[in-house]
Amino acid sequence: MGKGGEQGGDSGEPAAQIRFYTWDEIQKHNLRTDKWLVIERKVYNITKWANRHPGGHRVISHCAGEDATDAFQAFHINPTLVQKFLKPLLIGELAPGEPSQDRGKNSQLVEDFRTLRKTAEDMNLFRASPLFFSLYLGHIIALEVLAWLMVSYFGTGWITTLLLACILTTSQAQAGWLQHDFGHLSVFKKSSWNHILHKFVIGHLKGASANWWNHRHFQHHAKPNIFQKDPDVNMLHIFVLGDTQPVEYGKKKLKYLPYNHQHEYFFLIFPPLLIPVYFQIQIISTMIKRRFWAVSETFPPSLWTKKLTTTNPLFPRFLIKLKVQEGKKSKIANSDHLLFLESHWFVWVTQMNHIPMEIDSEKHRDWLSSQMAATCNIEQSFFNDWFTGHLNFQIEHHLFPTMPRHNFWKVKPLVKSLCAKYGVQYEEKPLGKAFVDIVGSLKKSGALWLDAYLHK
């Protein structure tokens, strides 16, 4: 039971009673029907609020029973506004003798990281460049215009079709990185503007669901590479990841697939099928479960991708009619392959930073240590920045999700310095090695499974 106290107001009347809680008590409230969390030493009961949380109930529930201060700051660009929603949920504070961090976390490391964040704010590193994002959107539109001009002047022969596939796949991939920026609220100062542009880019340029993306991706950022909490490591028994899961599967004699060959069948399953099959099933499932029937949420990606090759909403109607009948079959073949091609691009870029890193159960680390264990960087170059949508700065992106990507390189030296101070590994590698490490990591995990399956 928490301890109570009273404070007198200016009117002379007693204020509401303040209750104090210990970490031992708070950590007990991490159940599905009973959730508390701590933000800046204040204790909140989020049990009923979780289902109304704009980012989804899972992402906030994953922090139940913990200090969520750093996660709260990482995801919200206007904490003062969000505090208004938190106020009715306030039930007390940490007892005066309790540390600000739970589970024996290094309080000095946590404070130093928060100081680093404040330094980044003072350096205006959370302020986006309108020119950067305008040019970025412009180059996506330019690719679309180029595709339509090619159809207009050269028809839809096989050579044109192949070139169109490359151009439109590039456009779609880059639009994917752009929706990622809006989804993380890293472009505009107002959340509402980011949400509007996010729905437009992901819904009407990508044909996917902003609602589904938010609920999935924020879980990944809150608890990266944590089983049961990060949906990106839920491989549906198709793959085993990390060092502990393969051994657990092996000991239990679980063999849904020959995992010792997963580094080989990875090429047949993961890159080609993630977006065209799995993501579409997920989007439709989320739409039905959450009864979210907005237009941008209900059109599956394949339908919108086909529209991009025949009825792109960005351009005048007369372009829609160009060469509609001539070479119709080749155009359809082209559109059917766009998701397939984009899926390869997406998988290699997004998995190179995470699959080779630590993947395990919840260890209740501080924000910095948790993100560093699950992410690595790829060497900077103009091509790498463009090709990966600046996800080659995965470490900085995970530490500061709302920071505009063009500022990652500026905060990188500060992050490396802090990691060096506390002996936290800061891993960076060439792009080619990062791709090879994906396969090597799967091969290692498969070997661990086979050994446990045969001998334990």
N, C-alpha and C positions, 0 to 999 in steps of 0.2 A: 504494500500500500504506500502510495506516495505521501510525502509530508506536506502539510499545509501551512500557509501564512497569510497575513493580511497587510495591505498597505492603505493608508488613509489618503483620500483625494483632497484637492484644494477646497472643496466645499465642506470639509470636515466630516463627511460621511465615509464609512468604510468602503474601500474598493472591493471588487470581486476577489474571492480567495485565490491565491496562487498556489498551485500544487507542484511539489518537487518530486522528481522521479530519478531512480538510479538506472544505470545501464542494464543491470540484471533484470529489472522489471520490464524495461522497454523491449529488450530482446525477446521476451516471451510473446510479444504481440506482433508476430510475423506469420500469422495464419491467414487462410483465405477469408475467414469471417471475422478477423480481428487484426487490424493493421495500424501500427503506429510508426512514425518516423520522426527524426530530429533534423531541424534546419536552424543553424546558428543558435544552438543550445535551447531552442524552443521545441516543445513536444506537441505533435499534431496527431489526432486520430483521423485517419484517412479511410476508414472502413467503408463508409457510405459514399464518400466522394470519389473513390477510385474508379467506379464505373462511369462517372461523368468526366473523368480526366480527358482533356482534348487529345493528349498523346497516347491514349489507350490505358486500360486498367493494369495491364501487365507491367509496363515500364515503371510505373510508380509503385506497384506492389512488390517488385523485385528489391526495392530499397526498404521494405518494411523491417522494423526492428533495428535499423541502422542510422548512422549519421548521413543524411542525404544532402548536406550543404553544398558540396562540390558538384554533385549531379544537378542540383537545382540551379546553380549558377551557370553551369555548362549549357543547359538547354533553353534558358529563358533570356531573351534580350531586354526585357523590362521587368526585372524582379520586383520593383516597387508596385507595379500594377498587379502582378500575380499575388503579392502579399495580401491584397484585398480579399482574394478568394480563400487564402489560408486562414485569415483571422477567425472566421466562425469555427474552424477545425481545431483551434488552439485549446489544449487541455492543461498545459503546465510548462515547466522548464526543467532542465537538468538540475539536480541538487547541487548546491554550491561546491561541494567537495568532489564532484564527478568531473573527470576529464572531458574535454570537448569531443574527443574521438572515442569510438567504441572499439572493443576487442583488442586493446593493447596496441593500436596503431601508433606509428611514430609521429607524435604531435608536432615536433619541430619540422619534419619533412612536410607535413600537411600545411603548416603555417607558411613555410617557405614557398610552397607551390601557390598558395593564395596571394602571397606577396608578388610572385612572378606574374600572376594573372592581373593584379592591380597595375603592375609596371606596363604590361601590354596594353591595358586600357588607357593609361596615361600617354602611351606612345601612339594612341589612336589606331591601333592595329585591328580594332573591331569595327572600323569605319570603312565601308566599301567604296570602291572607285567606280562611279557611274560610267566612266569611259571604258574601263576594262569589260564590264558586263555588257555594255552596248556593243562593243566590238565583237564580243564573244557571240552574242545573239546574231549580230550581223553576218558573221562568217557561217553560221548555220543556215540562215536565210539565203546567203549567196550560194551555198551548195545546192539548196533546193531549186533556186532559179537556174543554176547551171544544168541540173537534171532536166528541167522542163525545156530549156533551150535545146538540149541535145535531142529530146524527143521531137521537138518542133522541126529542127533542121535535118536530122539524120534518120528519123523514123525509129523503128523498134527492131532492127535486125539483131543478130546475136552479139556482134561486137558492141553495139550500143547498149544492149541489155546487160552485158557484163560490166561495162563502165558505169551504167546506172546503178547496178547493184553495189558497186564499190562506193560511189558517191552518196547514195541514199543510206547505206549502212553507216558511213562516216557521219552523215548528218544526224541519224538516229542516235548513234553512240554519243556524240557531242551534246545532243539535246538531253540525253540521259544524265550527263555530268551537270548540265545547267539546271535541270529540275532538282538535282541533289543540292545545289546551292540555295535555291528558293526554299526547299523543304527544311533546310537547317536554319532558315531565317537569317541568312548571312549577307543578304543584298540590301534590303531596305531597313530603315530604323523602326518602322511600324510592322508588327507581326501580320496585320491584316493584308498589307500589300504583298508581303512574301507569300501568304497563303493563296491569294488570288492568282499571282503569277505561277505559283507551283501547280495549282489545279489546271491552269491553261497549258503549261508546258507538258506536264506528265499526262494530262487527260486528253488534250486536243492535238498535241504533236506526237506524243508517245502512245496514246491509246491505253494507258494504264490507270491505276486508281491512286489518287493522293491519299485517300483514307487508309487504304491497305498499306501503302508505303510508309506512312507515319507510324502506324501501329507496329509494323515489323522492324523498321530500321532503327527507331529509337531504343528498342529493346537491345539491339546489337550494340549500340553505343553505351548504354547504361551498364551492361554486363558482357563485354566482348569475350568470346571464346569460352563462355561459361555454360556447361551443359544444363539443360532445363530452363535457362534464362535467355540465352542468345539463340534466336531461331535460325541463324546462319550456320550453326553447327548441329542442327537437327537434320541428320542425313537419312532418316527413315530406314535405317538398317542397310542402306546401300553401301555406305562407307563407314569405316571406324577411324577415328581421329585421335591424335595426341598419343600419349604414352600409357594412360590408365584405362581408357575405354577399350582398347584392343585386348588388354589382359583380362578385363572383366568379362568381355564376350567370350574369350577363349576358355576361361575357367568354367563358364556356364555352358560351354559347348554350343554356343550360338553360331550358326553358320547359314545365315540367310543368303549369302553369296560367298564365293571363294575370296576372302579378303586379302589373301596373300597375292592375289592378282589385281587388286583394286587400282594399282598404279597403271595398269594396262587398260582395264575397261573404263577407267576415268575418261579417256579420250572419246569413247563411244557414248557415254551417258551424260556427264556433267556439262562440258562446254556446249554441245549441240542442243540439249534438251531443257536447260534450266529456264530460259525465257519463253520459248515457244510452247512448252508443255507445263512444267511445274508452276511457274509464275502465273500462267493463265488460270490454272486450276485454283491456285491460292486466291487470286483476285475474285473469281466468281464465288468461291466459298465464303470469303469475307463479306462480299456484297449480300449474300443470302443470310448469313448468320447475323449480321449487324443491320440488315434491312436498310441498306444505304442505296437508294435508287436514283441518285443524281446521274444526269446524262454522262458526265465524264467518268463516272464510276462503273457504268454498266456496259460500255462497249469494250469487248476484249481486245487485247493488243493486236491480234491478227487482223481484225476487221479494220482498225484504224491504220495499220501499216499498209494494207492493200489500198486504202483510200489515199495514202500518201503518193502512190504511183499513178492514181487516176483522178482524184478529186481533192487535192491538197487545199485546205481552207484558207491558206495564206495568200493565194494568188487569184487574179481575175478569172472570171468564168470562162472566158474564151480559151484559156489555156487548158481547161478541163477537156474541151472537145478535140484538142489536137491529137491526131493519130489514134483516136479511140479504137477504131476498127482495124486499122492497118497494124499488122503484127500483134494482134490481141493476145495470142497464145504466149508469145515470148514475154509480154508485159506481165501476164499473170504468173508465169514461172519466176520472173524477177521478184515480184512482190512476195511470193511464197517463200523465197529464200532470204528475205531481209532479216527476219527475226532469227533465223538459223545462224546467219553470219554475225549479227550483233551479239548474239548469245555467247559466241566464242570470245569476242572482244571483251565483253563484260566479265565473264568468268575469270579469264586470265588476269585481268587488272585487279579485280576485287579480291581474289583468293591469294594472290602472291604476297599480300601483307599479313595474312592471318593464318592460313593453314600450316605454314612452316613454324608458327609460333606456338606458345604454350596453350593447350586446350585441355581444360580440366573442370572439375566441379568447383563450386563456390569456395573461395578462400578468404573472403571478407578483407581484401586488401584496401588500402587507401586509393584515392582516385588516380594519382600518378602511377603508382606501382601496378595497379590493375590494368591500366591502358598500355603501359610500356611492355608488360608481359605478353600482351595479345597482339601487338602491332610492330611493324618495322617499316623503315623508309627505303625508297629506291633513289638512287643518285639523281641529282637534279641536272636537267638539260632542257633546252627549249622543246625538243621532241617529247621527252618523258613527261614534262608538264602538260603538254597538249594531249598526248595519247592517253594519259591516265586521268585527265581532268584534275590535275594537281593531287591526285590520291597517292602519288609518290611521296607526298608529305603526310603519310597516314598517321604518324605519331602526333604531329601538331594538330591535325584535323581531329583526332580522337580526344586530345586534351582540351581543345577549344573548338567544339563543333560549330559555333556561331561565328567564328572568325572568317572573314572573306579569304578565299583561297590564295589570292595574290599577295597576302601578307604572311603566309606561312614561313617563307624563307627569312623574314625579318625576326620572327620569334624563335626560330630554330636554334641560334646560338645560346639564347637564354635557357632553353630547355636542355640542351646538351650540357651546359654548365651545371645546372641543378642536378641532373642525373649523375654527373661525375662526382659531385659533392657527396652524394649518398650511395655511390656504388651501384646505381641502377643501370642496367645495360641499355645502351642506345644503339640499336642495330640498323645499319644502312648497307645496301648492296647494289650491284649493277642490275639493270632490268633483266638481262638474259639469265643471270644466276637466280633471280627471284622466280622466274618461270620454272627453271630446272628444280628449284627447291620444293615447289608444289608436288611434283612427281616423286622426288626423293622422300619427302615427308610421308606421302601415302604409302610408299614402298616400305619405309621403316615401320609404320604402324601396322601394315599387313604382316610383316615378319614377326612383330610382337604378338599379334593375334595367333599366328600359326604355332609359335612356340608354346604359348599358353594352352592352345587347343589340344596339342599333342602330348604335352608333358606335365601339365598342372591340373 
